[in-house]
Each structure stands twice: as structure tokens, then as C-alpha cells.
Amino acid sequence: MGGFNEIGQAGVNQLGGVFVNGRPLPDGVRKRIVELAIMGVRPCDISRQLLVSHGCVSKILTRFYETGSIRPGSIGGSKTKVRV
């Protein structure tokens, strides 16, 4: 790992989980994070169990609690202009 692929820089986090820099976690992993949190599992335990950084787990859960969505935010680009 640690090499480039067609999407971006791939790597291994401190917990041994594989990630692609700059890309969101797959929806299945995001869904599992929320499911575990709803079951009462602490974010630090979710992090260790799924090999995802604690910061990533926290960010996904914060977004879920605030918006009800597990979808990642948009990546790059400019905001669309609203014409009146």
C-alpha cells in the first residue's frame, strides 16, 4: 500500500484499515458506523472494530445526528449559483 492508484493516494491508517486519501468511506461502512452507534457502541470502540480513524467516525456520526444522512459531503468544485 501507500502507492498511487487512478483515484488518489492509497494508504493504511494507524489501526490497519485501508483508505484512499480524499475519498469518502464506502456507504456500507458509513451505515455500519451509524448502526453500531445506535446500538450504544462508543465511537472509540466503533473506530477500533471497523479499523476507521476516530475522527472519521466522529465526523460521520455528527453529520448523521445533525442531518439524518450518512451520505458524504460533496468533494471539490464550486457551489452552484442561484439565479433570481
C-alpha positions in Angstrom: 0.0 0.0 0.0 1.0 3.6 0.1 1.1 3.8 -3.7 -0.9 5.8 -6.2 -4.0 4.5 -8.0 -6.3 6.1 -10.5 -8.3 7.7 -7.7 -5.7 9.0 -5.4 -3.1 8.2 -2.7 -3.9 4.8 -1.0 -2.7 4.1 2.5 -3.1 2.2 5.7 -4.3 4.1 8.8 -2.9 3.6 12.3 -5.5 0.9 13.0 -4.5 -1.1 10.0 -7.5 0.0 7.9 -7.1 0.8 4.2 -8.2 4.1 2.8 -7.9 6.3 -0.3 -6.9 9.8 0.5 -9.5 12.4 -0.4 -12.3 9.9 -1.0 -15.2 9.1 1.3 -15.7 5.8 3.1 -18.0 3.4 1.3 -21.7 3.7 2.2 -21.7 0.2 3.7 -19.0 1.2 6.3 -20.8 4.5 7.0 -24.0 2.7 7.6 -22.3 0.2 9.9 -20.8 3.1 11.9 -24.3 4.5 12.5 -25.9 1.1 13.2 -23.2 0.4 15.9 -23.7 3.9 17.4 -27.5 3.4 17.6 -26.9 0.1 19.4 -24.9 2.0 22.0 -21.4 1.2 21.0 -18.9 4.0 21.8 -17.2 5.9 18.9 -13.8 4.8 20.1 -14.9 1.1 20.1 -16.5 1.6 16.6 -13.2 3.0 15.4 -11.2 0.0 16.6 -13.7 -2.6 15.4 -14.1 -1.2 11.9 -10.4 0.0 11.6 -11.5 3.6 10.8 -10.0 6.6 12.5 -11.8 8.1 15.5 -12.0 11.4 13.7 -13.7 9.9 10.7 -16.2 8.0 13.0 -17.0 11.3 14.9 -17.4 13.3 11.7 -19.9 10.7 10.2 -21.9 10.5 13.4 -22.0 14.3 13.8 -23.3 14.6 10.3 -25.9 11.8 10.9 -27.1 13.4 14.1 -27.4 16.9 12.5 -28.9 15.9 9.2 -30.1 12.3 9.4 -27.9 11.5 6.4 -24.9 9.1 6.1 -24.0 10.5 2.7 -20.7 12.2 2.4 -20.5 15.9 1.5 -19.6 17.0 -1.9 -15.9 16.9 -3.0 -14.4 19.9 -4.6 -16.0 22.1 -7.2 -17.7 25.4 -6.8 -21.2 25.9 -5.4 -23.9 26.3 -8.0 -25.1 29.9 -8.4 -28.8 30.5 -7.7 -30.3 32.9 -10.3 -33.2 35.1 -9.3 
